Amino acid sequence: MVLSNKQMAELGLTLFVGVLAFIVTWPYITPLVFAGIIAYFSHPVFDRLNKKLNSSTISALLICGFFAGIIIYLFNNGITFTLNEIWEIYSVVSSKASSLSSNTQGIIQFFANNSIVYLSNLAARLPYFVLSGVIFFLSLFYFLKDGRRIVHWAEDALPIPARKKMQVLTNIQQNVDAFVYVTLLIGLIQAIVAGFGFYMFGIGYPLMAAFAAGTLSFLPVIGPYALYLTASLIIFAAGDTMTAIGLALYGVIIGSILDYTLRPFLLSKRTKLHPLIIFVGIFGGISIMGLIGIIIGPIILSIANAFFKDLALFEK
């Protein structure tokens, strides 16, 4: 189909405005996408509340308040737990400092210095995190309250034929469903693996380790590795070298199998895409977009796959 000059001008202007909108929203794409995902899966609860309360505003505020309470609880307890563990590590290392070799002291000093730098960088980005939190809850509120109208607007706004439009929307829905399902499943498996590992190595706190590993599994790249490596360093500083090495290898090997083999395989099954497409989408998305790339990367490639199946883009 040949486009007229007017259609070409409209298409060019649409692309130009779309690029500008993308640039403006890009710094906060992560809270926006996560708010959209949570709103998508919270919508059945929102509908029930809305029927009982007959107020979409109050229903959306109640759901936002529920998630805010969970985040505050986890954040508060996480800080308390982290401070207690840091003090315990300091006490153990201080009591054994005289008996540690110079190499061991150098390793501990290296990680201590890097930890201080990392925490300083996090503190410097605190205003960004606060603003991201505000954007997340505002987006969640309006996605819940006006979600159906937003979806209908997106369906009408897509300048593509109806069949292509359905393919794109179906691919997005399949990827979001698959992401949540696989993430929860991998998190559960990581929790079981961590709990068993801590019990097997006689470290203690298997339930706490399971909870920490399951929670950390939601963070790509970082994942449960942070738990295993931190615990291994503490055990190493306490003088139990073999247990420290064993736990580190156990966590890194099994965690890598779950994250880099099982996760793409399960996602490919759920989305009906080749595992290589999912694998490239996940890690390509992470490298370019950061955390949110684990969702957006496979979605982009799945949409491209839907388009390339039939290049007649402007057919009726």
Buried (B, 14 or more C-beta within 10 A) or exposed (E): EEEEEEEEEEEEEEEEEEEEEEEEEEEBBBBBBBBBBBBBEBBEBBBEBBEEEEEBEEBBBBBBEEBBEEEEEEEEEEEEEEEEEEEEBEEBBEEEEEEBEEEBBEBBEEBEEEEEEEEEEEEEEEEEEEEBEEBBBBBBBBBBBBBEEBEEEEEEEEEBBEEBBEBBBEBBEBBBBBBBEBBEBBBEBBBEBBBBBBBEBEBEEBEBBBBBBBBBBBEBEEBBBBBBBBBBBBBBBBEBEEBBEBBBEBBBEBBEEBBEEBBBBBBBEBBEBEBEBBBBBBBBBBEEBBBBBBBBBBBBBBBEBBBEEEEEEEEE
